[in-house]
Amino acid sequence: MKRWMTAAVLLAATMPAFAAELQPFAAEFSVKYSSLSVGSSHLELRRDARPGRWILESRADASGLARLLASGTLVQTSWLDVGAHGVRPLRFRFDDGMQRTSEDVDLEFDWAAGEVRGTAKGEPVQVATVPGLQDPVSIQIATMQHLQDGRQPGQLSMIEGRKIKTYDYAFLRRERIKTGAGSYDTLVYTSARPGSERVTHMWLAPELGYLAVQVEQYRKDKRLFAMYLEKYRRTD
């Protein structure tokens, strides 16, 4: 059950992209594992102290019987620099909500030196950056920046633990959907790693700055996780 909480903070991170368009907000999502309601996820974007700097935090909590297997609050945080150069993660922190830290991740992005350094699940990390490298949260912002600029995301690289992985993005269709927070016209995109059986579907609402109002992850056409927007508010 810990897996759905991890997926929740990863999937909840889809949000608006370009610095001129970013607006602080808070959003609440319901989370399902297969067809079962297993908890909720809170996503919040806020300004950092320096211009062009942002903090995105996603928190997932289990509910009902799911709390027997995943009782802690899983938190994922990304500190970002967004500007003319695009989106650059500065620090990424993953806390699985347990007292022990063997599953936690803490990474620093040193763009001047061209390295990512830190720890991931108890192991040291020292990886060379690649152009446009993102963390599991900032990759969503980079995706939306491409769309905001009228470009397709194509392939984007992300560091996950100690490895760099590449994801392909593809447009599927336009669709109007109803959520707990209202009805929205959306653009539906998929994201998947080459060779992987997992595919993430994202319903992005231009009205909310391309926030993902619905996210579903599939494996071999079987839905694994799903998140649905229930509440949304501007916080600026």
Secondary structure by P-SEA (a helix, b strand, c coil): caaaaaaaaaaaccccccccccccbbbbbbbbcccccccbbbbbbbbccccccbbbbbbbbbcccccccccbbbbbbbbbccccccccccbbbbbccccccccbbbbbbcccccbbbbbcccbbbbbbbccccccccaaaaaaaaaaaacccccbbbbbcccbbbbbbbbbcbbbbbbccccccbbbbbbbbcccccbbbbbbccccccccccbbbbbccccccbbbbbcbbbbcc
